[in-house]
């Protein structure tokens, strides 16, 4: 925990908040009124406010963070940070006074003390990492990074040379140094500054990139992140970055091992994490995804006890059809991990197809000799999803082609 974090008074202008965030390389700042915490101002809340004057006060943009107490357990703290999308949250005393800030980096530093990571046969980086998705070349122009803003908001991108070997990493803060560069000088200088985005990626990247080989443990990843003070690590295969493991991936796994899992076919205790979709997504689409996930998890719960489902949406910027790649990972109480992926333009079809694939994998695992007897005691009558919205049920059936499901 950071005992003396940077704070702002409630009447500070937005420009002051932006300056503190940039100089300290932080994403959130607590806002105080008479030494009492009233909320936090975040870079996301400022960016999503389309119009504001330089004199706008931060109190008009504060968000209510989760209330963290000194006694809040690790798993609950990690879950609240991931659920709110915050990198850090204020720790308050019994009178509401600010005691400090605890962030994801603090939790990652504490992971070597968790039994799930210390135990023999602990998770490897392949089990918790996601696909690296897009990579950029060191001789690409910075303007090409604008096509990957949504990815950069989640994690840095690997930078490779002409042979495909990783040589560095570039993140949103690196791009910001180009976008926010002040323009000074005469008319000729101003003309040159209009082509600031023509700067090569290799000139702003951080090098060398922080990497781990295939087969490394998640515990090693946590230690490397803490030592190098980074939020993600690239996983290399033959010198090329194939996967990336971030703070959120490690925290999600820790949450899944701390949760009791589903009971008798229920899914109430299953933690679902969806990344890659921004807040501007249509709420109706999110509701359909939520309904499809609930239906798929009830099918899966016939065969295994799920504890964590992660869905990561990665845009394929090079595809003319604007395809999305959806990656899914399912963690179970029995320690099994199932994987599935789908690429296409139809997002809902991808989600439904992924869950059908995971359900088939879980069924095969339960029918194998190793899984015999695990299906006993599960309640079939609780398997089928019940929807209050008949239109949503019809849409899901149309997408999956499952018109005669019992």
Secondary structure, 3 states (H helix, E strand, C coil): CECCCCEEECCCEHHHHHHHHHHHCCCEEEEEECCEEEEEEEHHHHHCCCCCCCCCEHHHCCECCCCECCCCCHHHHHHHHHHHCCCEEEEECCCCEEEEEEEHHHHHHHHHHCHHHHCCCCCEHHHHCEECCCCEECCCEHHHHHHHHHHHHHCCEEEECCCCCEEEEECHHHHHHHHCCCCCCCHHHHHHHCCHHHCEHHHCCECCCCEEECCCEHHHHHHHHHHHCCCEEEEEECCEEEEEEEHHHHHHHHHHHHCCCCCCCCCCCCEEEEECCCCCCCHHHHHHHHHHHHHHHHHHCCCCCEEEEEEEEEECCCCCCCCEEEEEEEEECCCCEEEEEEEECCHHHHHHHHHHHHHHHHHHHHHCHHHCCCCCCCCHHHCCCCCCCHHHHHHHHHHHCCCCCC
